[in-house]
Amino acid sequence: MISLVLFAAAGILVGGVVQLVKADATKFSIGMVAVLAALATAGGFAWWPMGEA
């Protein structure tokens, strides 16, 4: 369940990165949101249920 929440958060953050790029935001802010999206994705895979059905 937590993996789905993290993947959803990553999707929202990736959308935020796209909007920041379109809005010509600073590279720092784009980078910070991109790092958070990458961490949420990595966390989603870390909590992915391995072998559980």
Summary of the structure (lengths in Angstrom):
residues: 53
radius of gyration: 13.0
end to end distance: 13.0
largest distance: 44.6
contacts: 122
relative contact order: 0.22
helix: 77%
strand: 0%
